[in-house]
């Protein structure tokens, strides 16, 4: 018989034992399958994520008009479109106002027809929000009749808040009117800018750190029921099987469990895929159809998992002598060696150290070298935990009965306890290292905006083409309940000659209170004017200036469309008006406004301001609200939208994050959530399997009079001791790996102890929850009738 035939025979015999061993055999195989299945499901999800993100980008590009075909004049195939995005309760709502100029106007993706005046098409998520009690205030803003629901081709995700609003007043008044686009089609082709080396490093590390615990859990799951399996193998030796044969039979049992795991994993993936459409994290969501693993990756998982199950089983049995009369491992095992366990992390560090100090300035990192180094370091954690646990419990003795029972159990077989903690330790170590790297490079990708939310919650920006009355808008906002202050400012351009062919003079018009937001005025009354200089700390005000008594032209100083007619047939683009700077204008230092801008030019109060400047000013209203009052900001946004949908309401923020950095953090959040679920589920299955193996022992101890509380505490100690040691080792390894990664990113070493403690506490919290969930089965197992023979 050939070697291949021998392997096939013995693996097949092991598979039959796995499925034909009665209730015990089926239970063991099912638990192994569940453990493997959870890991397989997460692997399939991980392989599908890149494709899902690509589908999101493609649908976003398909509805974009950024580089679409444009038309200069209305035609049968033209469409007017303008972006009118909104914010509601810290949620971003994408929206467009559209108007068909002809019967063949292009149809936006996901729509069956273009909404008419007073109609709007909504995404399913926005429709659901508007119909809910939470969307009552938003209904006041978006109060048009719903004509249809936007289909999937027009949305980047099922949870996206998106709408099209039909209009019959939308106009494009000239080439300088950038708010409105006249397009003949949808679609945007672009070569997306690649990530810089440090961001790409973070992507690689995120995938490695999230997938390593999955691999560890799969390796743990295929070893469920190890002690009972070894006793069965001893019985096979008794009837004539040799040592190699029983190892191949054991591998066959593991192979059977892994195949069940593949089937269950595909089922778990299908269930998770069907539910993913209802999940939205940080306003990111994916359609179930997008979560489609690449076929070659799915095949790789299907082949790698059974192969790994066989390899792990053979590796686990390398030091076990199975004889006809028993298993030598039931005696005190030989002491574990340390040298090869230290070799793995040392080799990993050796791979990473040559990449130190490169940052973004010295080319890209070798992804395979980075991944290999990190994998070796994290694997080093898993192989060091058994040695550390063995040394810790070797010399222990004394203490309460529950402690003695737990220590003795760990002294006899610390391997099973170490396997229980391996996955959580790897996850914590990887998370700490990633958190350190994210914290270290945050300053490079998180920039200060210069805005001051303490002075204004939002800045309402009115474009020069708007027909909205500035005074009317400010009064509407000020009348909103919860608005404590609404400061309006109007800005226009002036020049010494027209058409202006050089820098213009900025003229800002407002009350004394409003002008105090942009300069340090001292005394001020209506009728005053001021010449603005740079501030004491900054002297970077751009633009020309003027002196008291200068004659200026104010308004349309660039000569845009003199005499062009509006929709009513009258000219709304008059020439500039003449104006003389008041002779008593004082010079004052400028001050950053709430948006962080430093103004120059002239400041004038209303009675001293130039008249008849036409529709060529820009205007802002700085709005502050009472944060203790409910929905004041959204009521103000409602008032602004009712006045003019094109008015921009900008929420002021202290900082802003680079898009790539923000996306990676979001991806890490998605992945970490999935891994935490896997950790909890796999730990619970592992715990239940270990309790099942000790069922008769626990029943015997109860039958001899041992208190249930004592046994419960002993089981808890058996879990707590390995977990504490594992988390301590994981914290140390995570800090060390994080230090190496920060050196690679050319960042100074800074340990974020809050993140270290937070990640360690999160790992401990998962273990606590799993332990509490395992208590009811433990109490049921501790019954004397568990000794009965069935």
ZAMARGU-4260 file (C-alpha; in steps of 0.2 Angstrom, whole numbers, plus 5000, padded with zeros to 4 digits):
<rodrens>
0) 5000/5000/5000 | 5007/5017/4995 | 5011/5031/5007 | 4996/5041/5000 | 4984/5026/5002
5) 4990/5024/5020 | 4987/5042/5024 | 4970/5042/5016 | 4965/5026/5025 | 4970/5033/5042
10) 4963/5050/5039 | 4946/5042/5034 | 4946/5031/5049 | 4948/5046/5060 | 4934/5055/5051
15) 4923/5040/5054 | 4927/5041/5073 | 4923/5059/5073 | 4906/5056/5066 | 4902/5039/5073
20) 4908/5040/5091 | 4891/5042/5098 | 4885/5058/5107 | 4902/5061/5114 | 4910/5061/5097
25) 4897/5072/5089 | 4898/5084/5103 | 4917/5086/5102 | 4916/5087/5083 | 4902/5100/5084
30) 4911/5111/5096 | 4927/5110/5085 | 4916/5115/5070 | 4909/5130/5079 | 4926/5136/5085
35) 4933/5134/5067 | 4917/5140/5059 | 4918/5157/5069 | 4936/5159/5063 | 4932/5154/5045
40) 4917/5167/5045 | 4928/5181/5050 | 4942/5176/5037 | 4929/5176/5023 | 4922/5193/5029
45) 4940/5200/5029 | 4944/5194/5012 | 4927/5202/5006 | 4930/5219/5014 | 4942/5226/5000
50) 4929/5222/4987 | 4915/5229/4997 | 4925/5246/4999 | 4929/5246/4980 | 4910/5244/4976
55) 4906/5259/4987 | 4919/5269/4978 | 4912/5264/4961 | 4894/5268/4965 | 4900/5285/4972
60) 4909/5289/4956 | 4895/5283/4946 | 4883/5297/4953 | 4896/5310/4954 | 4896/5325/4942
65) 4914/5331/4946 | 4921/5327/4929 | 4905/5324/4919 | 4901/5332/4902 | 4896/5350/4904
70) 4886/5361/4893 | 4887/5380/4891 | 4868/5383/4887 | 4852/5374/4891 | 4847/5359/4879
75) 4836/5344/4878 | 4849/5333/4886 | 4855/5345/4900 | 4852/5344/4919 | 4855/5357/4932
80) 4862/5350/4948 | 4868/5359/4964 | 4875/5351/4980 | 4865/5355/4996 | 4872/5344/5009
85) 4865/5345/5027 | 4869/5340/5044 | 4857/5334/5057 | 4861/5329/5075 | 4879/5326/5070
90) 4875/5315/5055 | 4880/5321/5038 | 4866/5320/5024 | 4871/5321/5006 | 4859/5330/4995
95) 4857/5338/4978 | 4845/5350/4970 | 4841/5345/4952 | 4831/5352/4938 | 4829/5345/4920
100) 4831/5357/4906 | 4825/5345/4893 | 4816/5329/4890 | 4832/5319/4888 | 4840/5326/4904
105) 4852/5312/4911 | 4844/5302/4925 | 4854/5300/4941 | 4859/5282/4946 | 4845/5274/4957
110) 4831/5284/4950 | 4817/5280/4939 | 4812/5298/4935 | 4819/5315/4940 | 4809/5323/4954
115) 4798/5338/4949 | 4796/5354/4959 | 4791/5351/4977 | 4796/5332/4976 | 4811/5323/4982
120) 4819/5306/4981 | 4826/5298/4997 | 4838/5284/5002 | 4829/5271/5012 | 4839/5276/5027
125) 4834/5294/5026 | 4816/5289/5022 | 4816/5279/5038 | 4823/5293/5048 | 4810/5305/5042
130) 4796/5294/5046 | 4803/5291/5064 | 4800/5301/5079 | 4819/5305/5079 | 4817/5314/5062
135) 4803/5326/5067 | 4814/5341/5067 | 4822/5336/5050 | 4804/5334/5042 | 4802/5353/5045
140) 4818/5356/5034 | 4815/5342/5021 | 4796/5344/5019 | 4794/5340/5000 | 4783/5326/4994
145) 4793/5309/4992 | 4792/5304/4974 | 4802/5288/4975 | 4816/5279/4985 | 4833/5279/4978
150) 4839/5262/4972 | 4855/5253/4977 | 4865/5259/4961 | 4863/5277/4967 | 4869/5274/4985
155) 4886/5270/4992 | 4879/5260/5006 | 4861/5255/5013 | 4863/5266/5028 | 4868/5282/5018
160) 4857/5297/5021 | 4855/5304/5004 | 4841/5314/4994 | 4838/5323/4977 | 4826/5338/4978
165) 4817/5344/4963 | 4816/5362/4959 | 4809/5374/4946 | 4819/5389/4951 | 4836/5382/4950
170) 4846/5393/4938 | 4864/5394/4932 | 4867/5413/4930 | 4885/5413/4922 | 4901/5404/4922
175) 4906/5411/4939 | 4891/5403/4947 | 4900/5388/4953 | 4886/5382/4964 | 4876/5375/4950
180) 4882/5363/4936 | 4874/5360/4919 | 4878/5342/4915 | 4873/5330/4901 | 4878/5314/4911
185) 4884/5306/4927 | 4900/5297/4931 | 4917/5302/4937 | 4933/5293/4932 | 4948/5296/4943
190) 4964/5288/4948 | 4963/5288/4967 | 4979/5295/4976 | 4988/5280/4984 | 4991/5280/5003
195) 5008/5286/5009 | 5020/5274/5016 | 5015/5276/5034 | 4997/5274/5030 | 5000/5259/5020
200) 5010/5252/5035 | 4995/5255/5046 | 4984/5245/5033 | 4996/5230/5033 | 4997/5230/5052
205) 4978/5232/5054 | 4975/5216/5044 | 4989/5206/5053 | 4984/5212/5070 | 4965/5207/5067
210) 4968/5191/5058 | 4981/5184/5069 | 4969/5180/5083 | 4958/5172/5071 | 4972/5160/5066
215) 4975/5157/5084 | 4957/5153/5088 | 4956/5141/5073 | 4972/5132/5079 | 4964/5131/5097
220) 4947/5124/5091 | 4955/5109/5082 | 4962/5103/5098 | 4946/5103/5108 | 4944/5086/5117
225) 4962/5082/5117 | 4963/5072/5133 | 4948/5061/5129 | 4955/5059/5111 | 4972/5053/5118
230) 4963/5040/5128 | 4954/5033/5113 | 4970/5033/5104 | 4978/5022/5118 | 4964/5010/5115
235) 4968/5009/5097 | 4986/5005/5101 | 4979/4991/5112 | 4971/4983/5097 | 4987/4984/5086
240) 4988/5002/5079 | 5006/5009/5079 | 5011/5026/5085 | 5011/5034/5067 | 4994/5027/5063
245) 4986/5034/5079 | 4993/5051/5075 | 4986/5050/5057 | 4969/5045/5064 | 4969/5060/5076
250) 4973/5071/5062 | 4958/5063/5053 | 4947/5068/5068 | 4953/5086/5067 | 4951/5086/5048
255) 4933/5081/5051 | 4930/5095/5063 | 4938/5107/5052 | 4927/5102/5037 | 4912/5104/5048
260) 4919/5121/5053 | 4920/5126/5035 | 4902/5122/5032 | 4897/5131/5048 | 4908/5145/5044
265) 4900/5147/5027 | 4883/5147/5036 | 4889/5160/5049 | 4896/5171/5034 | 4879/5170/5025
270) 4869/5175/5041 | 4881/5189/5044 | 4881/5194/5026 | 4862/5195/5026 | 4862/5206/5042
275) 4876/5218/5037 | 4865/5229/5028 | 4856/5234/5044 | 4872/5239/5052 | 4880/5256/5051
280) 4895/5261/5060 | 4901/5279/5060 | 4889/5281/5045 | 4898/5268/5035 | 4888/5253/5029
285) 4889/5240/5015 | 4876/5231/5004 | 4876/5212/5007 | 4879/5209/4989 | 4895/5219/4990
290) 4902/5207/5004 | 4908/5195/4991 | 4925/5186/4994 | 4936/5184/4979 | 4934/5166/4973
295) 4953/5163/4974 | 4953/5169/4992 | 4938/5158/4997 | 4947/5143/4989 | 4963/5147/4999
300) 4953/5148/5015 | 4944/5131/5011 | 4961/5123/5008 | 4971/5131/5022 | 4960/5128/5036
305) 4959/5109/5034 | 4978/5108/5031 | 4981/5119/5046 | 4970/5107/5057 | 4980/5092/5052
310) 4997/5101/5054 | 4992/5108/5072 | 4986/5091/5077 | 5002/5082/5072 | 5012/5096/5080
315) 5002/5094/5096 | 5006/5076/5097 | 5024/5077/5094 | 5028/5076/5113 | 5015/5064/5117
320) 5019/5045/5119 | 5003/5035/5116 | 5005/5017/5123 | 4992/5003/5124 | 4990/5005/5142
325) 4988/5024/5143 | 4995/5041/5138 | 5012/5046/5145 | 5006/5064/5146 | 4995/5060/5161
330) 5012/5060/5171 | 5021/5076/5175 | 5026/5083/5158 | 5044/5088/5155 | 5049/5106/5157
335) 5046/5117/5142 | 5061/5124/5134 | 5063/5143/5132 | 5077/5145/5118 | 5066/5142/5103
340) 5051/5152/5110 | 5063/5167/5112 | 5070/5165/5094 | 5053/5169/5086 | 5051/5187/5093
345) 5069/5190/5091 | 5068/5185/5072 | 5053/5196/5071 | 5062/5211/5078 | 5077/5207/5067
350) 5065/5209/5052 | 5058/5226/5058 | 5073/5235/5065 | 5081/5238/5047 | 5065/5248/5042
355) 5067/5260/5057 | 5067/5279/5054 | 5060/5278/5036 | 5044/5287/5039 | 5036/5294/5023
360) 5053/5301/5016 | 5062/5285/5011 | 5051/5275/5000 | 5038/5262/5004 | 5040/5248/5017
365) 5042/5230/5011 | 5025/5223/5015 | 5030/5205/5017 | 5044/5210/5028 | 5033/5220/5039
370) 5019/5207/5040 | 5032/5193/5043 | 5040/5202/5057 | 5024/5206/5066 | 5017/5189/5064
375) 5033/5181/5072 | 5032/5193/5086 | 5013/5189/5089 | 5016/5171/5087 | 5030/5173/5100
380) 5017/5179/5113 | 5007/5163/5110 | 5022/5151/5113 | 5029/5161/5128 | 5013/5160/5138
385) 5013/5141/5141 | 5031/5142/5147 | 5027/5157/5158 | 5012/5149/5165 | 5021/5133/5169
390) 5035/5142/5178 | 5023/5152/5188 | 5013/5138/5195 | 5027/5125/5197 | 5032/5130/5214
395) 5015/5136/5221 | 5007/5127/5236 | 4995/5130/5250 | 4981/5142/5251 | 4962/5139/5251
400) 4956/5123/5244 | 4949/5131/5229 | 4966/5139/5225 | 4975/5122/5228 | 4963/5113/5216
405) 4966/5126/5203 | 4985/5126/5205 | 4986/5107/5204 | 4975/5107/5189 | 4987/5120/5180
410) 5002/5110/5186 | 4996/5094/5178 | 4990/5102/5162 | 4994/5120/5159 | 4993/5118/5140
415) 4974/5119/5139 | 4973/5134/5150 | 4987/5143/5140 | 4978/5139/5123 | 4962/5147/5131
420) 4971/5164/5133 | 4982/5164/5118 | 4969/5172/5106 | 4965/5186/5118 | 4983/5189/5122
425) 4987/5191/5103 | 4972/5202/5101 | 4977/5213/5115 | 4996/5214/5110 | 4991/5219/5092
430) 4978/5232/5098 | 4991/5240/5110 | 5004/5241/5096 | 4991/5249/5084 | 4985/5261/5096
435) 5003/5267/5100 | 5006/5269/5081 | 4990/5278/5078 | 4993/5290/5093 | 5011/5293/5087
440) 5006/5298/5070 | 4990/5307/5074 | 4999/5324/5074 | 5004/5321/5055 | 4986/5317/5050
445) 4976/5327/5062 | 4977/5346/5059 | 4971/5361/5068 | 4958/5370/5058 | 4961/5386/5068
450) 4942/5387/5071 | 4935/5392/5088 | 4919/5382/5092 | 4919/5392/5109 | 4915/5408/5099
455) 4903/5401/5087 | 4895/5383/5085 | 4892/5386/5066 | 4896/5398/5053 | 4883/5402/5040
460) 4891/5406/5023 | 4880/5416/5011 | 4887/5417/4993 | 4887/5432/4983 | 4875/5425/4971
465) 4862/5422/4984 | 4846/5433/4984 | 4844/5431/5003 | 4843/5447/5013 | 4857/5447/5025
470) 4847/5456/5039 | 4832/5445/5036 | 4843/5429/5038 | 4851/5435/5054 | 4834/5439/5061
475) 4827/5422/5057 | 4842/5414/5065 | 4842/5425/5081 | 4823/5421/5083 | 4827/5402/5084
480) 4824/5395/5102 | 4841/5391/5110 | 4851/5403/5099 | 4861/5415/5110 | 4870/5425/5097
485) 4869/5428/5079 | 4883/5440/5072 | 4881/5445/5054 | 4895/5451/5043 | 4896/5456/5025
490) 4911/5457/5014 | 4914/5465/4997 | 4929/5470/4987 | 4935/5487/4983 | 4949/5494/4971
495) 4957/5510/4967 | 4953/5508/4948 | 4941/5497/4938 | 4942/5484/4931 | 4954/5479/4945
500) 4969/5470/4938 | 4978/5468/4955 | 4975/5464/4973 | 4958/5471/4979 | 4954/5479/4996
505) 4942/5469/5007 | 4928/5479/5014 | 4919/5471/5029 | 4903/5479/5035 | 4894/5475/5051
510) 4889/5482/5068 | 4902/5486/5081 | 4898/5470/5090 | 4900/5460/5074 | 4916/5470/5069
515) 4923/5465/5086 | 4924/5447/5080 | 4937/5451/5067 | 4947/5466/5075 | 4952/5473/5092
520) 4942/5490/5090 | 4943/5498/5107 | 4929/5511/5106 | 4916/5510/5092 | 4900/5518/5087
525) 4889/5517/5072 | 4897/5528/5058 | 4915/5523/5062 | 4927/5515/5050 | 4943/5506/5053
530) 4959/5502/5043 | 4965/5484/5048 | 4983/5479/5051 | 4990/5462/5055 | 4988/5456/5073
535) 5003/5457/5085 | 5006/5438/5084 | 5003/5436/5065 | 5006/5448/5050 | 5000/5437/5036
540) 4985/5447/5030 | 4983/5446/5012 | 4976/5459/5000 | 4978/5477/4997 | 4974/5491/5009
545) 4968/5509/5008 | 4970/5525/5018 | 4958/5537/5026 | 4951/5549/5012 | 4955/5537/4998
550) 4942/5536/4984 | 4937/5517/4980 | 4926/5508/4968 | 4916/5495/4978 | 4906/5480/4972
555) 4909/5472/4955 | 4926/5478/4953 | 4932/5463/4942 | 4919/5468/4928 | 4909/5452/4929
560) 4895/5452/4916 | 4890/5471/4916 | 4872/5473/4911 | 4868/5454/4911 | 4850/5450/4913
565) 4842/5440/4927 | 4827/5429/4925 | 4816/5444/4928 | 4824/5453/4913 | 4832/5466/4924
570) 4851/5468/4926 | 4857/5461/4942 | 4876/5464/4939 | 4878/5483/4940 | 4895/5491/4939
575) 4904/5496/4955 | 4899/5510/4966 | 4911/5525/4970 | 4914/5527/4989 | 4926/5537/4999
580) 4935/5530/5014 | 4930/5541/5030 | 4944/5553/5034 | 4942/5549/5053 | 4945/5530/5050
585) 4956/5523/5064 | 4970/5509/5062 | 4966/5494/5072 | 4974/5476/5073 | 4965/5462/5066
590) 4959/5447/5076 | 4955/5429/5070 | 4937/5427/5067 | 4928/5411/5073 | 4933/5402/5057
595) 4951/5406/5060 | 4953/5418/5046 | 4963/5434/5048 | 4955/5449/5039 | 4963/5464/5031
600) 4957/5479/5022 | 4943/5490/5029 | 4930/5488/5043 | 4915/5499/5042 | 4899/5501/5052
605) 4882/5501/5042 | 4879/5520/5041 | 4897/5523/5035 | 4896/5508/5022 | 4895/5511/5003
610) 4878/5510/4995 | 4872/5501/4980 | 4885/5488/4978 | 4874/5476/4970 | 4874/5457/4973
615) 4892/5455/4975 | 4895/5454/4993 | 4900/5438/5003 | 4891/5437/5020 | 4893/5426/5036
620) 4883/5424/5051 | 4892/5417/5066 | 4879/5408/5077 | 4881/5402/5095 | 4869/5392/5104
625) 4864/5386/5121 | 4871/5368/5122 | 4860/5364/5136 | 4845/5366/5125 | 4839/5353/5114
630) 4841/5354/5095 | 4845/5373/5095 | 4858/5370/5081 | 4846/5360/5070 | 4832/5373/5072
635) 4845/5386/5066 | 4849/5375/5051 | 4831/5373/5047 | 4829/5392/5047 | 4844/5394/5036
640) 4838/5380/5024 | 4820/5388/5023 | 4828/5405/5018 | 4840/5398/5005 | 4845/5380/5002
645) 4861/5385/4995 | 4867/5394/5010 | 4881/5384/5018 | 4880/5380/5037 | 4898/5375/5042
650) 4900/5367/5059 | 4916/5373/5067 | 4928/5360/5073 | 4945/5361/5082 | 4953/5348/5071
655) 4951/5339/5055 | 4958/5322/5050 | 4966/5317/5033 | 4954/5306/5023 | 4965/5291/5022
660) 4969/5291/5041 | 4951/5292/5045 | 4946/5278/5034 | 4959/5267/5041 | 4953/5271/5059
665) 4936/5267/5053 | 4941/5250/5046 | 4950/5246/5062 | 4934/5250/5071 | 4924/5238/5060
670) 4938/5224/5062 | 4940/5226/5080 | 4922/5224/5083 | 4921/5208/5073 | 4936/5201/5082
675) 4929/5205/5099 | 4914/5195/5094 | 4924/5181/5089 | 4935/5182/5104 | 4920/5181/5115
680) 4911/5167/5106 | 4927/5156/5104 | 4932/5159/5122 | 4914/5153/5127 | 4915/5138/5116
685) 4933/5134/5123 | 4927/5136/5141 | 4912/5125/5139 | 4923/5111/5131 | 4935/5111/5145
690) 4920/5110/5158 | 4913/5096/5148 | 4929/5086/5149 | 4930/5088/5168 | 4911/5084/5170
695) 4915/5067/5179 | 4929/5074/5189 | 4918/5088/5195 | 4903/5076/5199 | 4915/5065/5209
700) 4921/5079/5220 | 4903/5085/5223 | 4899/5067/5228 | 4913/5066/5240 | 4906/5082/5249
705) 4916/5096/5241 | 4906/5112/5241 | 4900/5119/5225 | 4906/5136/5229 | 4924/5129/5231
710) 4923/5120/5214 | 4916/5136/5206 | 4930/5146/5213 | 4943/5134/5208 | 4937/5135/5190
715) 4937/5154/5191 | 4955/5153/5197 | 4960/5141/5183 | 4954/5155/5171 | 4960/5170/5180
720) 4978/5165/5183 | 4982/5161/5164 | 4972/5177/5159 | 4982/5188/5170 | 4999/5181/5165
725) 4994/5182/5147 | 4988/5200/5148 | 5003/5205/5157 | 5014/5197/5143 | 5003/5204/5130
730) 5004/5222/5137 | 5023/5221/5137 | 5024/5213/5119 | 5012/5226/5113 | 5022/5241/5120
735) 5038/5233/5113 | 5030/5231/5096 | 5022/5248/5096 | 5039/5256/5100 | 5047/5247/5085
740) 5033/5253/5074 | 5034/5271/5080 | 5053/5270/5076 | 5048/5264/5058 | 5036/5278/5056
745) 5050/5290/5062 | 5040/5296/5077 | 5048/5299/5094 | 5044/5285/5107 | 5028/5290/5117
750) 5019/5276/5127 | 5000/5280/5128 | 4997/5272/5145 | 4979/5276/5144 | 4977/5265/5128
755) 4988/5251/5135 | 4977/5250/5151 | 4961/5252/5140 | 4965/5238/5128 | 4971/5227/5143
760) 4955/5231/5152 | 4944/5227/5136 | 4953/5210/5135 | 4950/5206/5153 | 4932/5212/5151
765) 4928/5200/5137 | 4935/5186/5148 | 4924/5191/5163 | 4909/5191/5152 | 4913/5174/5145
770) 4916/5167/5163 | 4900/5173/5169 | 4891/5165/5155 | 4899/5149/5158 | 4894/5148/5176
775) 4876/5141/5173 | 4883/5126/5163 | 4896/5124/5177 | 4883/5123/5191 | 4873/5110/5180
780) 4888/5099/5178 | 4892/5099/5197 | 4879/5086/5201 | 4883/5068/5209 | 4871/5060/5196
785) 4884/5065/5183 | 4893/5049/5188 | 4879/5038/5182 | 4883/5026/5167 | 4871/5028/5152
</rodrens>
